[in-house]
Amino acid sequence: MEKSSDTADRRMERGLIAWYEELVADLPQRLPTRDPGKLVAIAAALDIRGYGPIKEKAVSEVKARVQDLLAQPDGKTPRAALVA
């Protein structure tokens, strides 16, 4: 029997925490102008819910969305990204 701390879901969650900590630590370098619209959009993108395959899909979608937002030029964050 697997300990609950060793399940795939728990490993994914620990990896997600490390990814998030790295993201927050790197934001000042990635967003030198501190674009508030982009910061709001990134924070809003971090809504992850569910269990198992649903959560795995949500994590993948959030990471892709954050990468897309980071790739956009500062000051060019679409308004839709702020409410999506």
C-alpha positions in Angstrom: 0.0 0.0 0.0 1.3 3.4 -1.0 1.6 6.1 1.7 -0.5 9.1 0.9 2.6 11.3 0.7 3.9 9.1 -2.1 1.0 9.1 -4.4 1.3 10.6 -7.9 -1.1 13.4 -6.9 1.0 14.4 -4.0 4.2 14.3 -6.1 2.5 16.5 -8.6 1.4 19.0 -5.9 4.9 19.2 -4.5 6.2 19.8 -8.0 3.5 22.5 -8.5 4.6 24.2 -5.3 8.2 24.3 -6.5 7.1 25.6 -9.9 5.1 28.4 -8.3 7.9 29.4 -5.9 10.3 29.6 -8.9 7.7 31.6 -10.9 7.3 34.2 -8.1 11.0 34.4 -7.5 11.7 35.0 -11.2 8.9 37.5 -11.8 11.0 40.6 -11.1 13.5 39.6 -13.8 10.8 38.4 -16.2 8.7 41.5 -15.8 11.2 44.4 -15.4 8.5 47.0 -15.8 6.2 45.3 -13.3 3.3 45.4 -15.7 0.3 45.3 -13.3 -2.1 43.9 -15.9 0.2 41.0 -16.6 0.7 40.3 -12.8 -3.1 40.3 -12.3 -3.5 37.9 -15.3 -0.8 35.6 -14.0 -2.4 35.5 -10.5 -5.8 34.9 -12.0 -4.5 32.0 -14.2 -3.4 30.1 -11.1 -6.8 28.6 -10.3 -6.3 24.9 -10.1 -9.0 22.6 -8.9 -10.0 18.9 -9.0 -8.4 15.6 -8.4 -6.5 13.1 -10.5 -6.8 13.5 -14.3 -8.9 16.7 -13.9 -6.2 18.3 -11.7 -3.4 17.1 -14.1 -5.2 18.8 -17.0 -5.8 22.0 -15.0 -2.1 22.1 -14.0 -1.0 21.7 -17.7 -3.4 24.4 -18.8 -2.3 26.8 -16.1 1.4 26.3 -16.9 0.7 26.9 -20.6 -1.3 30.0 -19.9 1.3 31.5 -17.6 4.0 30.8 -20.3 1.8 32.6 -22.9 1.3 35.6 -20.6 5.0 35.8 -19.9 5.8 35.7 -23.6 3.6 38.7 -24.3 5.3 42.1 -24.4 4.9 44.2 -21.3 1.8 46.5 -21.5 0.3 44.3 -24.1 -1.7 41.9 -22.0 -5.1 41.5 -23.6 -8.1 42.6 -21.5 -9.6 39.2 -21.9 -6.6 37.7 -20.1 -7.4 39.8 -17.0 -10.9 38.2 -16.6 -10.4 34.7 -18.1 
